[in-house]
Amino acid sequence: MSSEKQTTRTATHRDLRYGFISFLNEVKPNAELKDLCAELFRDFVTWLDAPGSDGKPKRSYFDKLHKLSALKKLVGRLSPTLSELGVDHEIPVNSWSGQHTQRGKGKETIPLEQFVDLLAAAIAAYEEQVKEIDRLLTKVDKKLASLLDTGQVDFHTVEGLCAVIIERYDGMLPEREWLKKTDYKLFEAIEGLGYTGFARIINPQVNDLIPAFIILQCFTHWNEQPLCCLRITDIDKKAGVLHNKYKLSSYKVRAKKMVFRSFAKGDEVFNPCNVVEFIERWTKHMRRSAPKRIKQDFFLYVSKFKNRKVGAVRSLAQPLGGLYSLSLGRKLKFFQERGLEPAGANALRQAGSDYLRDLLKDSEKVRILLGHSSVTTTDGNYRSSEAQRRDEVALAGAMAMKERHQDSAGKIDPRGHYEDRSAATPGYDCLDPFQSPVVGQVHGRMCTAYGLCPACPTKVMRLHDVFWARRIQLQQRYKQAALAMGSARFNQRYGPAAEALNTSLMRLTDSDLARIGRLNLNPIPELE
């Protein structure tokens, strides 16, 4: 397993810990290598299949599959030793094949209202931070410039003390006890105005980054890993033809490639460009104390006060437990404190993909925005059940329209006009094109009775000029068909429809006809 990626190794270790090792602790806590036999492995598979106290399966299909796969990797490494011991260590085949027949089964997306509420909560918290911190940062920068220029120390204002801390300790406020012993005069001045407040102005903690992180996550729709690993050097602040965009680039480990997102500059406080600027300003002073390997990381923060030493700067790009992520517990607590139903990174990304699909109507564009290498990944794993249902309905509708086009010999062609496509004849809508009362139509298939809609009881007549123009075109087609077919045959086929159409057109005035006549529409197909 040493050749695998760190994230894969971490996942494998986790599956072993909560899978085969948990099984051994329950049934054979003193197991030795010689006990790792095929019979024990079959018992492990049975253990994975065991239901919970409520009688329902405790583990999902993929959970069982991953835990069995982790055991296979372990036994593969131990295979030479087990063979020397003469142990039959054959692993059972996947006995759950067929239980999960559809890859990428639709997920339930959080409602749009919840997505908006979560984003609004992050924006509100972020705007409070900007209102409180931004003006102080401006004052601190001025005081620091004055201190470096004149050498005069100001111990009477917050911004003056911040400037002293930045100059003396490379942008880091030292731990309280350490500062008390080392620089008592500065310690006494800071204590008088509040130690925690000073720390927040120039040394934000990880919780302070949560609002900005959620805003960028909702706007970029990135996984947490590329967002955590965003670097200042990968932010182009003059992107676009007019140099009016910020382009964010980050390396996505799983995809082995860079992902990109660009945003136009704007005046909104929560505009991603402004969020980037603020976080960069907020963390710039403590970057002086950051280790070289993380100095250019975008999301820097300081460790807790009780553990902090001079230079204790960390980055979200430093993986926790082998994973690049902002603690799920911190984000959930952030939402719960505001009385909102929380959602994790996957839920936000899933919801974002669904709303992008609704907006763009193009899976390929959504794939590009989500940074996937294949549209199969996008449609297979990032579509909710509702989105899948809508896509299936749209596909069924397209197939039905194609079948209708073929059955009508190309006369009913939805590509030829942009009005409602449910009726067989342009100029009309239909209450139910799959249950046509016209003789010869098959129930359950779309009606193909082109030219017969005016006399059909399920027709719907709109009074828009375009629809009237289509009916006038149909009247012209009736006249052409009467000449070509002869009166007797025409009356038998189209007589009732032509009479109903003529009656409806009698309501049009000369001014109506003049106005409708100015419309430039493509012709409709001939009747015969």
C-alpha positions in Angstrom: 0.0 0.0 0.0 3.1 2.3 0.2 2.7 3.1 -3.5 -0.8 4.5 -3.0 -1.7 8.1 -2.4 -1.8 9.3 1.1 -5.6 9.8 0.9 -6.1 6.2 -0.4 -3.9 4.8 2.4 -5.8 6.7 5.0 -9.1 5.4 3.7 -7.8 1.9 3.6 -6.5 2.1 7.2 -9.9 3.5 8.3 -11.7 0.6 6.5 -9.4 -1.9 8.2 -9.8 -0.4 11.6 -13.6 -0.3 11.5 -13.9 -3.4 9.5 -11.7 -6.5 9.9 -10.0 -5.3 13.1 -13.3 -4.5 14.8 -14.5 -8.0 13.7 -11.4 -9.6 15.3 -11.9 -7.6 18.5 -15.4 -9.0 18.8 -14.9 -12.7 17.8 -11.2 -13.5 18.1 -9.2 -10.8 20.0 -6.1 -13.0 20.4 -5.9 -14.0 16.8 -2.5 -14.9 15.3 -1.3 -15.0 11.7 -2.1 -18.7 11.4 -5.7 -17.9 12.3 -6.1 -15.7 9.2 -7.8 -18.5 7.1 -10.6 -18.7 4.6 -13.1 -19.7 7.2 -12.4 -16.6 9.3 -12.8 -14.5 6.2 -16.2 -16.0 5.4 -17.3 -15.3 9.0 -16.1 -11.7 8.4 -18.4 -11.4 5.3 -21.3 -12.7 7.4 -20.4 -10.1 10.1 -20.6 -7.4 7.5 -24.0 -8.6 6.4 -25.4 -8.7 9.9 -28.5 -6.4 10.4 -28.9 -3.8 13.1 -31.2 -4.0 16.1 -34.0 -2.6 14.0 -33.6 -5.4 11.5 -32.3 -3.1 8.8 -28.8 -3.4 7.2 -26.2 -1.7 9.2 -23.8 -1.1 6.3 -24.4 0.1 2.8 -23.3 -1.7 -0.3 -20.2 0.4 -0.8 -19.3 0.3 2.9 -19.2 -3.5 2.8 -17.3 -3.5 -0.5 -14.6 -1.1 0.8 -14.1 -3.0 4.0 -13.7 -6.3 2.1 -11.4 -4.6 -0.4 -9.2 -3.3 2.5 -8.9 -6.9 3.8 -7.9 -8.1 0.4 -5.1 -5.6 0.3 -3.9 -6.7 3.8 -4.0 -10.4 2.9 -2.2 -9.6 -0.3 0.7 -8.2 1.6 0.7 -11.2 4.1 0.2 -13.8 1.4 3.9 -15.1 1.3 4.0 -15.5 5.1 0.6 -17.2 5.2 1.6 -19.6 2.4 4.8 -20.6 4.3 2.5 -21.4 7.3 0.3 -23.5 5.1 -2.8 -21.4 5.7 -5.6 -21.4 3.2 -6.1 -17.6 2.9 -8.5 -17.4 0.0 -10.7 -14.3 0.2 -14.5 -14.8 -0.6 -15.7 -13.2 -3.8 -18.0 -10.3 -3.7 -21.3 -11.9 -2.6 -23.2 -8.6 -2.9 -22.9 -8.1 -6.6 -26.4 -7.4 -7.9 -27.5 -5.6 -4.7 -26.3 -2.3 -6.3 -27.2 -2.4 -9.9 -27.0 1.3 -10.7 -23.9 3.4 -10.3 -24.4 7.0 -9.2 -27.8 6.6 -7.8 -29.4 10.0 -7.3 -28.9 11.7 -4.0 -31.3 14.0 -2.2 -30.1 17.6 -2.6 -30.7 20.1 0.1 -33.5 22.5 -0.9 -32.7 25.7 -2.7 -34.0 27.6 0.3 -31.6 25.9 2.7 -28.7 26.4 0.3 -29.6 30.1 0.1 -30.0 30.4 3.9 -26.6 28.7 4.6 -24.9 31.0 2.1 -26.7 34.1 3.5 -25.6 33.1 7.1 -22.0 32.9 5.9 -22.3 36.3 4.1 -23.9 37.9 7.2 -21.1 36.6 9.5 -18.4 37.7 6.9 -19.9 41.2 6.6 -19.7 41.6 10.4 -16.1 40.6 10.3 -15.3 43.1 7.5 -17.2 45.8 9.3 -15.2 45.1 12.5 -11.7 44.3 11.2 -11.3 46.0 7.8 -11.1 49.6 9.2 -8.7 48.5 12.0 -6.4 46.8 9.4 -6.2 50.2 7.6 -5.3 52.0 10.8 -2.8 49.3 11.7 -1.1 49.6 8.3 -0.7 53.4 8.8 0.6 53.0 12.3 3.1 50.4 11.2 4.4 52.6 8.4 4.7 55.5 10.9 6.5 53.2 13.4 9.0 52.0 10.8 9.5 55.6 9.5 9.9 57.4 12.8 10.5 54.7 15.4 7.9 56.2 17.7 5.9 53.6 19.7 2.2 54.1 20.5 1.0 52.1 23.5 -2.3 54.0 23.9 -4.3 52.8 20.9 -5.3 49.4 19.6 -3.7 50.0 16.2 -0.5 51.4 17.7 -0.1 48.2 19.9 -0.8 46.0 16.9 1.9 47.8 15.0 4.4 47.2 17.8 3.5 43.5 17.9 3.9 43.2 14.2 7.3 45.0 14.3 8.7 43.2 17.3 7.4 39.6 16.7 7.1 39.3 13.0 3.3 39.7 12.9 2.5 37.2 15.7 1.0 37.9 19.1 2.9 35.6 21.4 1.2 33.4 24.0 0.1 35.4 27.1 2.4 33.8 29.7 5.4 33.9 27.4 4.8 37.6 26.6 4.3 38.4 30.4 7.8 37.0 31.2 9.5 38.4 28.1 8.0 41.8 27.4 6.0 42.9 30.5 5.4 46.5 29.4 3.8 45.4 26.1 1.9 42.7 28.0 0.5 45.2 30.5 -0.7 47.5 27.7 -2.3 44.7 25.8 -4.0 43.3 28.9 -5.5 46.7 29.6 -7.3 46.7 26.2 -8.0 43.0 25.9 -5.6 40.2 24.7 -8.2 38.3 22.6 -9.2 41.4 20.6 -5.6 42.0 19.6 -5.2 38.4 18.5 -8.3 38.5 16.3 -7.2 41.7 14.5 -3.8 40.4 13.2 -3.9 36.7 13.9 -7.2 35.1 12.9 -8.0 31.6 14.1 -9.4 28.8 12.0 -13.0 29.6 13.1 -12.6 33.1 11.8 -12.0 31.7 8.3 -15.2 29.7 8.2 -17.5 32.4 6.7 -15.1 33.3 3.9 -14.4 29.6 3.2 -18.1 28.8 2.9 -18.7 31.8 0.6 -15.9 30.7 -1.7 -17.0 27.1 -1.6 -20.6 28.1 -2.6 -19.3 30.2 -5.5 -16.6 28.0 -6.8 -18.3 24.6 -6.2 -14.9 23.1 -5.5 -14.1 20.2 -3.3 -12.6 21.2 0.0 -9.1 19.9 -1.0 -8.4 22.4 -3.9 -10.0 25.2 -1.9 -7.8 24.4 1.2 -4.8 24.2 -1.0 -5.4 27.6 -2.8 -2.2 29.6 -2.9 -1.8 33.4 -3.3 0.6 32.8 -6.2 -2.2 31.0 -8.1 -4.6 33.9 -7.9 -4.5 36.1 -11.1 -6.0 39.5 -10.2 -5.9 40.8 -13.7 -7.6 38.0 -15.7 -9.9 38.6 -18.6 -9.6 40.7 -21.7 -10.4 43.8 -19.7 -8.3 42.7 -16.7 -11.5 43.0 -14.6 -11.6 39.4 -13.2 -9.9 37.3 -10.6 -8.9 33.9 -11.7 -8.5 31.2 -9.0 -6.4 28.2 -9.8 -5.7 25.2 -7.5 -4.4 21.7 -7.9 -7.0 18.9 -7.4 -5.2 15.9 -6.1 -7.7 13.2 -7.0 -8.1 14.5 -10.6 -4.3 15.1 -10.9 -4.9 18.5 -12.6 -5.5 22.1 -12.0 -9.0 23.4 -11.5 -10.0 27.0 -12.3 -12.7 29.6 -11.6 -12.9 33.2 -12.5 -15.1 36.0 -11.1 -15.8 39.5 -12.3 -14.9 42.3 -9.8 -17.9 43.9 -8.1 -18.8 46.3 -5.3 -20.6 43.6 -3.2 -18.8 42.9 0.1 -19.3 39.1 -0.5 -18.0 39.3 -4.1 -15.4 36.5 -4.3 -12.8 39.0 -5.5 -13.4 41.1 -2.4 -13.4 38.1 -0.2 -10.0 37.1 -1.5 -8.6 40.6 -1.0 -9.9 40.8 2.6 -8.5 37.4 3.7 -5.2 38.2 2.1 -5.0 41.5 4.0 -6.2 39.9 7.3 -3.4 37.2 7.1 -0.6 39.2 5.6 1.2 40.2 8.8 1.4 36.7 10.3 2.8 35.5 7.0 6.1 36.9 8.1 6.3 34.2 10.7 4.9 31.4 8.6 7.2 28.5 7.5 8.4 28.9 4.0 6.4 25.9 2.7 3.1 27.5 3.6 3.9 31.2 3.4 2.0 31.6 0.1 -1.0 29.5 1.2 -4.2 31.5 1.1 -5.9 30.2 4.2 -3.5 30.7 7.1 -4.5 30.8 10.7 -2.9 30.6 14.1 -3.1 27.8 16.7 -5.1 28.3 19.9 -3.7 30.7 22.5 -2.9 28.1 25.1 -0.7 26.2 22.7 0.7 29.1 20.8 4.4 29.9 20.6 6.0 32.6 18.5 5.7 31.5 14.8 2.8 29.0 15.4 1.2 29.6 12.0 -0.8 26.8 10.3 -2.5 26.4 6.9 -5.6 24.7 5.8 -3.4 23.1 3.1 -1.7 21.1 5.9 -3.8 17.8 5.9 -5.4 16.7 9.1 -5.3 12.9 9.4 -4.3 12.6 5.8 -7.2 14.7 4.6 -7.4 18.2 3.3 -10.5 19.7 4.9 -11.9 22.3 7.2 -13.3 20.4 10.2 -16.9 19.4 9.5 -17.7 19.8 13.2 -16.6 23.5 13.1 -18.9 24.2 10.1 -21.8 22.3 11.5 -21.5 24.3 14.8 -21.3 27.5 12.8 -24.7 26.8 11.2 -26.3 25.4 14.3 -25.4 28.5 16.4 -27.4 30.5 13.9 -30.4 28.2 14.1 -30.0 26.6 10.7 -30.0 23.0 9.6 -26.4 22.4 8.7 -24.9 20.9 5.6 -21.4 19.7 4.9 -19.1 20.3 1.9 -20.5 17.4 -0.2 -24.1 18.6 0.3 -23.2 22.2 -0.7 -21.3 20.9 -3.8 -24.1 18.5 -4.7 -26.7 21.3 -4.4 -24.5 23.7 -6.3 -24.1 21.2 -9.2 -27.9 20.8 -9.4 -28.5 24.5 -9.5 -25.8 25.0 -12.1 -27.5 22.3 -14.2 -30.9 24.0 -13.9 -29.3 27.3 -14.9 -27.0 26.2 -17.7 -29.1 23.3 -19.1 -25.8 21.6 -20.2 -24.0 18.8 -18.3 -20.7 19.5 -20.2 -20.6 23.1 -18.8 -21.4 21.8 -15.3 -18.6 19.2 -15.7 -16.1 22.0 -16.5 -17.2 24.1 -13.6 -17.0 21.1 -11.2 -13.5 20.2 -12.5 -14.5 16.6 -13.5 -12.5 14.7 -16.2 -15.6 13.0 -17.5 -19.3 14.0 -17.9 -20.1 10.5 -16.6 -18.8 11.5 -13.2 -20.9 14.7 -13.2 -24.1 13.0 -14.3 -23.5 9.8 -12.4 -22.5 11.2 -9.0 -23.7 14.8 -8.9 -27.3 14.6 -9.9 -30.1 14.5 -7.3 -33.0 12.1 -7.6 -35.1 15.0 -8.7 -32.6 16.0 -11.4 -32.4 12.5 -12.6 -36.2 12.3 -12.8 -36.4 15.6 -14.8 -33.7 14.4 -17.2 -35.5 11.1 -17.7 -38.7 13.0 -18.4 -36.9 15.3 -20.9 -35.3 12.3 -22.6 -38.7 10.5 -22.8 -40.2 13.6 -24.3 -37.4 13.9 -26.9 -37.9 10.3 -27.9 -41.6 10.7 -28.2 -41.2 13.8 -30.3 -38.7 11.9 -32.6 -41.2 9.1 -32.9 -44.0 11.5 -33.8 -41.8 13.2 -36.3 -41.1 9.9 -38.1 -44.7 8.7 -37.9 -46.0 12.0 -39.5 -43.5 11.7 -42.3 -41.7 14.9 -41.1 -44.8 17.1 -41.0 -44.8 17.5 -37.2 -41.3 18.9 -36.7 -40.6 20.7 -33.4 -37.5 22.3 -34.8 -39.5 24.4 -37.3 -41.2 26.7 -34.8 -40.8 27.8 -31.2 -44.4 27.7 -29.8 -45.8 24.9 -27.7 -44.9 21.6 -29.2 -47.7 19.5 -27.7 -50.2 19.9 -30.5 -49.8 18.2 -33.8 -50.6 21.4 -35.8 -48.8 24.7 -35.4 -51.0 27.4 -33.9 -52.6 25.2 -31.2 -51.9 23.6 -27.8 -53.2 20.3 -26.7 -54.6 19.2 -23.3 -53.3 15.6 -23.7 -51.4 14.7 -26.9 -51.0 11.1 -25.6 -54.8 10.5 -25.4 -56.1 11.9 -28.7 -59.8 11.4 -29.5 -59.1 11.6 -33.3 -60.0 8.4 -35.1 -56.9 6.3 -36.0 -54.7 7.7 -33.1 -53.2 5.2 -30.7 -53.6 6.0 -27.0 -50.3 6.3 -25.2 -48.5 7.6 -28.3 -48.3 11.2 -29.3 -51.0 12.3 -31.7 -49.9 12.6 -35.3 -53.2 14.1 -36.7 -51.5 17.0 -38.5 -54.0 19.5 -39.8 -57.0 18.2 -37.7 -56.5 20.2 -34.5 -59.1 22.9 -35.2 -61.9 20.4 -34.8 -60.4 18.4 -32.0 -62.1 18.8 -28.5 -58.7 18.7 -26.7 -57.2 21.7 -28.5 -56.4 24.9 -26.8 -56.4 28.2 -28.7 -54.2 31.0 -27.6 -54.9 34.5 -28.7 -51.3 35.6 -29.3 -50.6 37.1 -32.7 -48.1 34.4 -33.5 -50.7 31.7 -33.0 -53.2 33.6 -35.2 -50.5 33.9 -37.9 -50.0 30.1 -37.7 -53.8 29.5 -38.1 -53.8 31.9 -41.1 -51.0 29.8 -42.6 -53.0 26.7 -42.0 -56.0 28.2 -43.8 -53.8 28.7 -46.8 -52.7 25.1 -46.6 -56.3 24.0 -46.6 -57.0 25.9 -49.8 -54.0 24.3 -51.5 -55.0 20.8 -50.3 -58.6 21.3 -51.6 -57.3 22.1 -55.1 -54.9 19.2 -55.0 -57.2 16.6 -53.5 -60.6 17.6 -54.9 -63.6 18.8 -52.9 -65.1 15.4 -52.1 -61.8 13.9 -50.7 -60.8 17.1 -49.0 -64.2 17.5 -47.2 -64.1 13.9 -46.1 -60.6 14.4 -44.6 -60.3 18.0 -43.5 -63.8 19.5 -43.9 -64.8 19.8 -40.2 -61.3 21.1 -39.3 -61.4 23.7 -42.1 -64.9 24.9 -41.2 -63.9 25.2 -37.5 -60.8 27.2 -38.5 -62.7 29.6 -40.8 -65.2 30.2 -38.0 -62.5 31.1 -35.5 -60.7 33.5 -37.9 -63.9 35.5 -38.5 -63.3 37.3 -35.2 -60.2 39.0 -36.6 -60.6 42.7 -37.7 -58.8 44.4 -40.6 -56.4 46.0 -38.2 -55.7 42.6 -36.6 -55.0 41.1 -40.0 -52.7 44.0 -40.9 -50.7 43.7 -37.6 -50.5 39.9 -37.9 -49.5 40.2 -41.6 -46.3 42.0 -40.6 -45.0 39.0 -38.8 -42.2 37.1 -40.6 -42.7 33.4 -39.8 -41.2 30.3 -41.4 -43.8 28.3 -43.5 -45.6 25.2 -42.1 -45.6 21.8 -43.9 -48.2 21.0 -46.6 -51.1 18.9 -45.6 -50.7 16.4 -48.5 
